[in-house]
Amino acid sequence: MGFEGFEGFEMTEEKVRKLKPIVEKILSRKHGRDIKLNNLTICGVPLGDESSNEEQQNHLPN
Protein backbone atom coordinates (compact mmCIF):
# COMPACT_ATOMS: atom_id res chain seq x y z
CA MET A 1 0.00 0.00 0.00
CA GLY A 2 1.58 3.27 -1.09
CA PHE A 3 0.96 6.57 -2.72
CA GLU A 4 1.23 5.52 -6.35
CA GLY A 5 -1.27 8.17 -7.48
CA PHE A 6 0.71 11.02 -5.95
CA GLU A 7 3.98 10.75 -7.91
CA GLY A 8 4.20 14.29 -9.39
CA PHE A 9 2.11 15.93 -6.68
CA GLU A 10 3.60 19.08 -5.20
CA MET A 11 2.03 20.98 -2.31
CA THR A 12 2.16 24.75 -2.85
CA GLU A 13 1.34 27.74 -0.69
CA GLU A 14 -1.76 28.35 -2.81
CA LYS A 15 -3.02 24.81 -2.12
CA VAL A 16 -2.38 25.18 1.61
CA ARG A 17 -4.21 28.54 1.54
CA LYS A 18 -7.24 26.82 -0.02
CA LEU A 19 -7.13 23.96 2.50
CA LYS A 20 -6.88 26.20 5.59
CA PRO A 21 -10.61 27.10 5.80
CA ILE A 22 -11.54 23.45 5.25
CA VAL A 23 -9.27 22.31 8.10
CA GLU A 24 -10.65 25.08 10.35
CA LYS A 25 -14.22 24.01 9.59
CA ILE A 26 -13.47 20.34 10.32
CA LEU A 27 -11.80 21.18 13.64
CA SER A 28 -14.60 23.60 14.57
CA ARG A 29 -17.24 20.93 14.01
CA LYS A 30 -15.26 18.29 15.88
CA HIS A 31 -14.67 20.46 18.95
CA GLY A 32 -17.95 22.40 18.94
CA ARG A 33 -16.40 25.87 18.85
CA ASP A 34 -15.07 28.29 16.26
CA ILE A 35 -11.42 27.47 15.58
CA LYS A 36 -9.15 29.76 13.55
CA LEU A 37 -5.57 28.72 12.82
CA ASN A 38 -2.82 31.33 12.94
CA ASN A 39 -0.24 29.03 11.34
CA LEU A 40 -0.69 25.89 9.29
CA THR A 41 1.95 23.65 7.75
CA ILE A 42 0.98 20.88 5.33
CA CYS A 43 3.63 18.71 3.66
CA GLY A 44 6.34 21.09 4.82
CA VAL A 45 4.67 24.17 3.28
CA PRO A 46 4.05 26.75 6.04
CA LEU A 47 1.23 29.26 5.88
CA GLY A 48 0.89 32.05 8.42
CA ASP A 49 -2.12 34.20 9.04
CA GLU A 50 -1.83 37.33 6.87
CA SER A 51 -3.66 39.51 9.37
CA SER A 52 -1.25 38.46 12.14
CA ASN A 53 1.72 39.26 9.92
CA GLU A 54 0.32 42.69 9.08
CA GLU A 55 -0.33 43.46 12.76
CA GLN A 56 3.21 42.41 13.70
CA GLN A 57 4.68 44.59 10.94
CA ASN A 58 2.59 47.58 12.03
CA HIS A 59 3.93 47.31 15.60
CA LEU A 60 7.61 47.12 14.62
CA PRO A 61 9.64 50.23 15.46
CA ASN A 62 11.13 52.15 12.53
Secondary structure as UniProt FT lines:
FT   HELIX           4..6
FT   TURN            7..8
FT   HELIX           13..31
FT   STRAND          39..42
FT   TURN            43..44
FT   STRAND          45..48
FT   HELIX           50..58
//
